[in-house]
Amino acid sequence: MDDNFEELYESVILDHSRRPRNYGLVPDATATASGDNPTCGDEITLSLRIDGDRLAAVGFTGDSCAICKASASMMTVKIKGKSRAEAEEMLGAFQDMITGKAAEPAKALGELRLLSGVQKFPQRVKCATLGWHALKAALADDSTAKNFSVNGNEAGF
Ligand code: ZN
């Protein structure tokens, strides 16, 4: 990491962890998923209101470390108001980046690309992906009672 990248990384992560966007559960949620990452102690609940094909409302709560919270916060900004297919595309792009499958992170990820360096730290990958696991679980089927845990040595997904 060069100095500029490091500075930008720190300021964006700190900003999103201190002032998470879309924080709070949405009223009339149609899909909710709660997950935890026991190795760090992160907990996240993501709630969505899917209206037709659109993620009309997106919100999350949870007690988590800065990386986990910042990643979830940036994720909600990216998927809010988007179609299901667009949200799934974003999820795929983030997975490819954080697991090192993509040589270059997709441009569509925007600020989330700052998290690309996390792939070198498997324990941190679990932090960065917890919110995305929740998105995957919430999109898998519309249920408001989903719980999961990120365990084992799998690199996030
Ligand atoms: Zn964490």
Boltz pocket constraint, residues with backbone or C-beta under 6 A from the ligand:
constraints:
  - pocket:
      binder: B
      contacts: [[A, 37], [A, 40], [A, 41], [A, 42], [A, 64], [A, 65], [A, 66], [A, 67], [A, 68], [A, 123], [A, 126], [A, 127]]
      max_distance: 6.0
